[in-house]
Amino acid sequence: AFLARVSWQPAITANDFSKSFLPLLFGESAAPDFELGLRQVEKADREVRGGLLYGYLFIYTPYLIPALLRGVDREGIAKILAQLQTAQVCFLEASTKAGHHGHAHTKFWLIRTRFAMDWLEMVLSCDDLGKILGDALASGTPLDAEKKALALPALESLIQRSEALIRLIADDATSMGDLGQIAAINRFVTAVFREMKGELTNGKSAV
């Protein structure tokens, strides 16, 4: 809609467009909350792209194992989580005021923001697992019994988390991109956790 407007009003800014368009989409009372939520998501996105992108947020292989070894920026993730939580509050508030057409958009952003938060929580859990696996992960040697007893339930929890992320997107899938994301999580996250759990169960290396 913004690009269409720019095509015949090239001087209009994104902020000016938002002020005129969002009230039409959500209603006058819901638009400010929704826009504030989007601004928080935008801040979080910039934080991700600026400092957490490679090997931290995207724990897909081949980044998963290096990320487990290296650890993650827990303070950076906490900052982003706080921004996303604020966005959730804004979207929830907007959803109570939005008109019929606005509800679909607030639902979309509520689900996608929830997905981002759950993903970050899973990244933190991966960091916890990396601390358990430690030298065994780096050298490919079997874990001792004590660490194995900690690692197996941690991996099972990660499997459940990744499966929950798939369901979250699957219930709201609207595009081929959504389907691709589901396939990517299943192949490069869930399957890797299952493989690691299987190897530990069979007494093989952590990797």
Solvent accessible surface area in square Angstrom, and as a share of the most:
residue,aa,sasa,rsa
1,A,82,0.64
2,F,66,0.27
3,L,143,0.71
4,A,62,0.48
5,R,51,0.19
6,V,44,0.25
7,S,92,0.59
8,W,166,0.58
9,Q,70,0.31
10,P,109,0.68
11,A,96,0.74
12,I,33,0.17
13,T,70,0.41
14,A,59,0.46
15,N,79,0.41
16,D,72,0.37
17,F,19,0.08
18,S,22,0.14
19,K,144,0.61
20,S,50,0.33
21,F,58,0.24
22,L,17,0.08
23,P,26,0.16
24,L,145,0.72
25,L,42,0.21
26,F,2,0.01
27,G,27,0.26
28,E,137,0.62
29,S,69,0.44
30,A,0,0.00
31,A,6,0.05
32,P,84,0.53
33,D,28,0.15
34,F,7,0.03
35,E,41,0.18
36,L,88,0.44
37,G,0,0.00
38,L,51,0.25
39,R,84,0.31
40,Q,25,0.11
41,V,30,0.17
42,E,67,0.30
43,K,102,0.43
44,A,3,0.02
45,D,58,0.30
46,R,161,0.59
47,E,57,0.26
48,V,20,0.12
49,R,162,0.59
50,G,69,0.67
51,G,49,0.47
52,L,5,0.02
53,L,41,0.21
54,Y,165,0.63
55,G,2,0.02
56,Y,45,0.17
57,L,17,0.08
58,F,89,0.37
59,I,1,0.00
60,Y,45,0.17
61,T,43,0.25
62,P,106,0.67
63,Y,97,0.37
64,L,0,0.00
65,I,40,0.20
66,P,57,0.36
67,A,3,0.03
68,L,7,0.03
69,L,90,0.45
70,R,130,0.47
71,G,17,0.16
72,V,23,0.13
73,D,62,0.32
74,R,98,0.36
75,E,151,0.68
76,G,18,0.17
77,I,1,0.00
78,A,58,0.45
79,K,110,0.46
80,I,2,0.01
81,L,15,0.08
82,A,52,0.40
83,Q,26,0.11
84,L,8,0.04
85,Q,88,0.39
86,T,59,0.34
87,A,0,0.00
88,Q,24,0.11
89,V,100,0.57
90,C,11,0.06
91,F,0,0.00
92,L,96,0.48
93,E,73,0.33
94,A,0,0.00
95,S,22,0.14
96,T,108,0.63
97,K,82,0.35
98,A,10,0.08
99,G,37,0.35
100,H,157,0.70
101,H,132,0.59
102,G,0,0.00
103,H,86,0.39
104,A,69,0.53
105,H,77,0.34
106,T,1,0.00
107,K,120,0.51
108,F,68,0.28
109,W,74,0.26
110,L,32,0.16
111,I,29,0.15
112,R,44,0.16
113,T,4,0.02
114,R,90,0.33
115,F,22,0.09
116,A,34,0.26
117,M,11,0.05
118,D,43,0.22
119,W,21,0.07
120,L,3,0.02
121,E,60,0.27
122,M,0,0.00
123,V,0,0.00
124,L,28,0.14
125,S,26,0.17
126,C,4,0.03
127,D,5,0.02
128,D,65,0.34
129,L,0,0.00
130,G,7,0.07
131,K,135,0.57
132,I,36,0.18
133,L,1,0.00
134,G,26,0.25
135,D,121,0.63
136,A,10,0.08
137,L,5,0.02
138,A,72,0.56
139,S,74,0.48
140,G,33,0.32
141,T,67,0.39
142,P,86,0.54
143,L,21,0.10
144,D,82,0.43
145,A,86,0.66
146,E,131,0.59
147,K,81,0.34
148,K,55,0.23
149,A,67,0.52
150,L,98,0.49
151,A,0,0.00
152,L,42,0.21
153,P,79,0.50
154,A,25,0.19
155,L,0,0.00
156,E,55,0.25
157,S,51,0.33
158,L,1,0.01
159,I,12,0.06
160,Q,101,0.45
161,R,88,0.32
162,S,0,0.00
163,E,48,0.22
164,A,44,0.34
165,L,4,0.02
166,I,29,0.14
167,R,137,0.50
168,L,43,0.21
169,I,1,0.01
170,A,50,0.39
171,D,127,0.66
172,D,21,0.11
173,A,38,0.30
174,T,102,0.59
175,S,58,0.38
176,M,154,0.69
177,G,56,0.53
178,D,10,0.05
179,L,90,0.45
180,G,40,0.39
181,Q,59,0.26
182,I,33,0.17
183,A,59,0.46
184,A,26,0.20
185,I,0,0.00
186,N,70,0.36
187,R,140,0.51
188,F,80,0.33
189,V,0,0.00
190,T,0,0.00
191,A,34,0.26
192,V,16,0.09
193,F,0,0.00
194,R,115,0.42
195,E,103,0.46
196,M,3,0.01
197,K,62,0.26
198,G,29,0.28
199,E,34,0.15
200,L,2,0.01
201,T,81,0.47
202,N,107,0.55
203,G,46,0.44
204,K,122,0.52
205,S,29,0.19
206,A,0,0.00
207,V,66,0.38
